[in-house]
Amino acid sequence: MEYQWIDEYLKSMKGVTSDYKKERNWVRYFIGGKMFAAVCMTEKGVTDFVTLKLEPAEGEFLRRRYEDIIPGHYLNKLYWNSVKANGNIPKNLLSDLLEKSYYLVLSKISKKQKEELFC
């Protein structure tokens, strides 16, 4: 899985910011100061997995259906899910899940923050 398309896709979403967390070697993506996705890298800088937030029932369903979707690394495993980069998850499914994660987190931020982001 190529990191570049994921980075470009996530940054194309309105109001998204990102940072690099050296301790875990991952790039984190935020909306309104709240993380909604992270791309975790190996020591050699290769994408290892993509972590995203989903409603618990959907995450559980997907983990049962796809062996390459696992409970989220370093995060609350009820809400966070990790997609193995070298797995068999279709690109269109991953982009759909990233978008769902974005809107899930966006729905939790205040109206005032949304106005600041989108005005």
N, C-alpha and C positions, 0 to 999 in steps of 0.2 A: 504494500500500500504506500503510495507516495504522499509524503507529508505536505508538499507544496499545494496540491489541490485542496487539501483540508484547510490549510491556513488561509488560502485565498477565499474559500467558501465561507468560512467563519467570519473573516474580517469584512466580507461583503454585507453582512447583516447589520442593520441599523443600530448604532450605539455600542458596538462591540469594541472592547479594549482587550489587550493581552499583556502578559508578562512571562518571564522565564524564571522558574524556580530551580536554582542550581542544585539544591539538596536532593531533589527527586528527579532531576534532569527531565523536566517537562515544561511545556508551554501551556499556560492556563488562559482561558478565554472567559471574559466577564461581560455581563450586561447589568448596568446600574450598580456596579461594585460587587455583584454576586457571580460566583463561578458557575458556568453551565457546561463547560467542556475542558478537557485537558488532553494534550498529545504527549505521551510518554515515550522517551527515546532510550535506546541502548547507550552504553558508554561510547560506542562508535558513531553516535548521532543518527542511527537508523530508527525509524518509527517502530516501536514495540507494540503499543496498543493505544487506543483512543478511549477515553473515559467520558461518559456523559450521564446526565440525570434524566430519569424517567419516572412515571408513576409506578409505584411498587408492583401492581398487577401486571402491567405491560412488561416491566423488566423481568419478572418471574416467568412470564409466558415466553419471552424471547430467549432466556437462558435455557429453558427446557427444549425449545425448538432448534437452537443453534449452539453447537458445542463451542464455537468461537466467540460467544458472548458469555462473559463470566461476571461474577460480582465485582464491583469497582475496587481497584487497588487504592489503598490508603484512605478510603472514604467510607461513609455509611453504606453498607452493602444492601440496605433496603431500597435506597433511592438511586444509587450510583451503579453503573454497569460499564464494564470494559470490553471493548471489541479488539480481538487479537488482530494485529496488522497483517500478519501473514496467513490469516484464516480465510475461510470461504464465505465471507459476508459480501453480498453484492454492493457495489458502490452506491447504487440508488437507495438501498436500504439504509446504509450508513448516513447518507446525506439527509434522508428523511428523519432518522433518529436524532441527528444533530439539530435539525430544525425544531423537532419536538422539544428537545432539551432547552433550546433557546426560549421558546414560547412558554414553557413550564416555569422557568425562572423569571421571565419577564412578567408573568401573571402575578408573581409574588412581590414585586416592587411597588412602591407607593405611586399614587396618581401624580404627585408632584415630581417624583423622579422621572416618570414616563414623559411628562410634559417637558422637562429639562432635556431629556434625551432626543425627543422627536420634534422639538420646535427650533 
